[in-house]
């Protein structure tokens, strides 16, 4: 910051609190504006994180509050700081341009900042493929792709539980098929009929049993 003494460029916790408070106030107003509501619903959920982080790191890294943002400091934060500090939010990078463009335009309309057009032009000129995040992601992608290629060449593998379930299923089908194809044999027990001595002989002779086979 030209024309500003070194003493004024020292980080201040009090100033950090003011920056945070300002970011919250600006977001609360932005949330009610058409420039916010016209953003896709999934992007709207990211806006508070992006705007708060941007304001915070603009001050932590560049010692600049909202009205002191410049194109150069914007580039440093988005290309060098955000990829490191927002690593837990990998989907944010693709939404940064849209969110900050609308946010800067809103701040311009509300006369909060005077160089919104310059900041938007810088946004549009940035190449995020050269960020630290891009290089890290690219490095991580290569071994993962190689691993996937190797895996695809191998026969499918199954867990012990899957194998047991498969075996049970196959065995169950086989048992069911065997039961279905096996003829039903009804076990008939031979029961001897007790013939009384005065009853007709079962041989059909017409004689009483006691005078025929019952002797």
C-alpha positions as CSV (number, residue, x, y, z in Angstrom):
1,X,0.0,0.0,0.0
2,X,1.8,3.1,-1.3
3,X,1.8,6.1,1.1
4,X,1.0,3.9,4.1
5,X,3.5,3.7,7.0
6,X,4.9,0.3,8.1
7,X,3.3,0.7,11.5
8,X,-0.2,0.8,9.8
9,X,0.6,-2.4,7.9
10,X,1.1,-4.6,11.0
11,X,-1.5,-7.3,11.5
12,X,-4.1,-6.3,14.2
13,X,-6.5,-8.7,15.9
14,X,-8.8,-5.8,16.4
15,X,-8.8,-4.9,12.7
16,X,-9.3,-8.6,12.0
17,X,-12.5,-8.6,14.1
18,X,-13.7,-5.5,12.2
19,X,-13.0,-7.2,8.9
20,X,-14.9,-10.3,10.0
21,X,-17.8,-8.2,11.2
22,X,-17.9,-6.3,8.0
23,X,-17.9,-9.5,5.9
24,X,-20.9,-10.7,7.9
25,X,-22.8,-7.5,7.4
26,X,-22.1,-7.5,3.7
27,X,-23.1,-11.1,3.3
28,X,-26.4,-10.5,5.2
29,X,-27.3,-7.7,2.8
30,X,-26.1,-9.6,-0.3
31,X,-28.3,-12.6,0.7
32,X,-31.4,-10.4,0.2
33,X,-30.3,-9.0,-3.1
34,X,-31.3,-10.3,-6.6
35,X,-27.7,-10.9,-7.5
36,X,-27.7,-13.5,-4.7
37,X,-31.1,-15.1,-5.5
38,X,-30.3,-15.5,-9.1
39,X,-27.4,-17.8,-8.3
40,X,-28.1,-21.6,-8.5
41,X,-29.4,-23.0,-5.3
42,X,-26.3,-25.3,-4.8
43,X,-24.0,-22.3,-5.3
44,X,-26.0,-20.1,-2.8
45,X,-25.0,-22.5,0.0
46,X,-21.3,-21.8,-0.7
47,X,-21.5,-18.0,-0.8
48,X,-21.1,-17.3,2.9
49,X,-18.0,-19.6,3.1
50,X,-16.4,-17.9,0.0
51,X,-17.1,-14.3,1.0
52,X,-16.1,-14.8,4.6
53,X,-12.9,-16.6,3.7
54,X,-12.0,-14.1,1.0
55,X,-12.4,-11.1,3.4
56,X,-10.4,-12.9,6.1
57,X,-7.5,-13.9,3.9
58,X,-7.4,-10.6,2.1
59,X,-6.5,-9.1,5.5
60,X,-4.4,-11.9,6.9
61,X,-2.2,-12.1,3.8
62,X,-2.5,-8.6,2.3
63,X,-3.6,-6.5,5.3
64,X,-6.4,-5.1,3.2
65,X,-10.0,-4.5,4.3
66,X,-12.9,-4.5,1.9
67,X,-12.4,-1.0,0.5
68,X,-8.7,-1.6,0.0
69,X,-8.9,-4.7,-2.2
70,X,-6.9,-4.6,-5.4
71,X,-6.6,-6.7,-8.5
72,X,-3.1,-7.8,-7.5
73,X,-4.1,-8.9,-4.0
74,X,-7.2,-10.6,-5.4
75,X,-4.9,-12.7,-7.7
76,X,-2.7,-13.7,-4.8
77,X,-5.5,-14.8,-2.6
78,X,-7.3,-16.9,-5.3
79,X,-4.3,-18.4,-6.9
80,X,-2.1,-19.1,-3.9
81,X,-4.1,-18.9,-0.7
82,X,-7.5,-20.3,-1.4
83,X,-6.2,-23.6,-2.8
84,X,-4.4,-24.1,0.5
85,X,-7.0,-22.8,2.9
86,X,-10.1,-24.2,1.2
87,X,-8.7,-27.7,0.5
88,X,-11.6,-29.1,2.4
89,X,-14.0,-27.5,-0.1
90,X,-12.9,-29.0,-3.5
91,X,-16.1,-27.9,-5.3
92,X,-15.7,-24.3,-4.4
93,X,-13.1,-23.5,-7.1
94,X,-15.5,-23.8,-9.9
95,X,-18.0,-21.5,-8.2
96,X,-15.6,-18.8,-7.2
97,X,-15.9,-16.8,-10.4
98,X,-19.7,-16.8,-10.3
99,X,-19.9,-16.0,-6.6
100,X,-17.3,-13.2,-6.5
101,X,-18.5,-11.6,-9.7
102,X,-22.0,-11.2,-8.3
103,X,-20.6,-10.2,-4.9
104,X,-18.3,-7.5,-6.3
105,X,-21.1,-6.2,-8.5
106,X,-23.4,-6.0,-5.4
107,X,-20.8,-4.2,-3.4
108,X,-20.4,-1.7,-6.3
109,X,-24.2,-1.1,-6.5
110,X,-24.2,-0.5,-2.7
111,X,-21.2,1.8,-3.0
112,X,-19.1,-0.4,-0.7
113,X,-16.2,-0.6,-3.1
114,X,-15.3,1.5,-6.1
115,X,-13.2,-0.8,-8.2
116,X,-15.6,-3.7,-8.7
117,X,-15.1,-3.7,-12.5
118,X,-11.4,-4.0,-12.1
119,X,-11.7,-6.9,-9.7
120,X,-14.2,-8.7,-12.1
121,X,-11.9,-8.3,-15.0
122,X,-9.0,-9.8,-13.0
123,X,-11.3,-12.7,-12.0
124,X,-12.1,-13.4,-15.6
125,X,-8.4,-13.4,-16.5
126,X,-7.2,-15.8,-13.9
127,X,-6.1,-19.3,-14.9
128,X,-7.0,-21.6,-12.0
129,X,-5.3,-24.5,-13.7
130,X,-2.0,-23.1,-12.4
131,X,-3.0,-23.1,-8.8
132,X,-1.4,-25.2,-6.1
133,X,-4.6,-27.2,-5.9
134,X,-4.6,-28.0,-9.5
135,X,-1.0,-29.4,-9.3
136,X,-1.8,-31.4,-6.2
137,X,-5.0,-32.8,-7.7
138,X,-3.2,-33.7,-11.0
139,X,-0.4,-35.5,-9.0
140,X,-2.9,-37.5,-7.1
141,X,-4.9,-38.4,-10.2
142,X,-2.1,-40.3,-11.9
143,X,-1.5,-43.1,-9.4
144,X,-5.3,-43.4,-8.9
145,X,-5.8,-43.8,-12.6
146,X,-3.0,-46.4,-12.8
147,X,-4.5,-48.3,-10.0
148,X,-7.9,-48.3,-11.6
149,X,-6.3,-49.6,-14.9
150,X,-4.5,-52.4,-13.0
151,X,-7.7,-53.4,-11.2
152,X,-9.7,-53.5,-14.4
153,X,-7.3,-56.1,-15.8
154,X,-7.8,-58.5,-12.8
155,X,-10.6,-60.9,-12.3
156,X,-13.4,-59.6,-10.1
157,X,-12.7,-60.1,-6.4
158,X,-15.4,-60.7,-3.8
159,X,-15.4,-60.5,0.0
160,X,-15.8,-63.5,2.2
161,X,-19.3,-62.5,3.0
162,X,-20.2,-62.1,-0.7
163,X,-18.8,-65.5,-1.5
164,X,-20.6,-67.1,1.4
165,X,-23.9,-65.5,0.3
166,X,-23.3,-66.6,-3.3
167,X,-22.6,-70.2,-2.2
168,X,-25.7,-70.2,0.0
169,X,-27.7,-68.9,-2.9
170,X,-26.3,-71.5,-5.3
171,X,-26.7,-74.4,-2.8
172,X,-30.2,-73.3,-2.0
173,X,-31.2,-73.4,-5.7
174,X,-29.6,-76.8,-6.2
175,X,-31.4,-78.2,-3.2
176,X,-34.7,-76.7,-4.3
177,X,-34.2,-78.2,-7.8
178,X,-33.4,-81.6,-6.3
179,X,-36.5,-81.6,-4.1
180,X,-38.7,-80.5,-7.0
181,X,-37.4,-83.1,-9.4
182,X,-37.4,-86.0,-6.9
183,X,-40.6,-88.2,-7.1
184,X,-42.7,-88.1,-4.1
185,X,-42.8,-91.5,-2.5
186,X,-45.5,-92.1,-0.1
187,X,-44.4,-94.5,2.6
188,X,-47.1,-97.1,3.1
189,X,-46.9,-99.2,6.1
190,X,-48.3,-102.7,5.8
191,X,-50.8,-103.3,8.5
192,X,-51.9,-106.8,9.3
193,X,-55.6,-107.2,9.7
194,X,-56.6,-109.4,12.6
195,X,-59.3,-111.9,11.4
196,X,-61.6,-113.3,13.9
197,X,-62.0,-117.1,14.1
198,X,-65.7,-117.0,13.3
199,X,-65.2,-114.6,10.3
200,X,-64.9,-115.7,6.7
201,X,-61.5,-116.8,5.7
202,X,-59.6,-114.2,3.7
203,X,-58.7,-116.9,1.1
204,X,-62.2,-116.8,-0.3
205,X,-63.1,-120.4,0.3
206,X,-66.3,-119.4,2.0
207,X,-65.4,-121.3,5.1
208,X,-65.0,-119.8,8.5
209,X,-61.4,-118.8,9.3
210,X,-61.3,-121.3,12.2
211,X,-62.2,-124.2,9.9
212,X,-59.9,-123.1,7.1
213,X,-56.6,-121.3,7.4
214,X,-57.2,-120.6,11.1
215,X,-56.7,-124.2,12.1
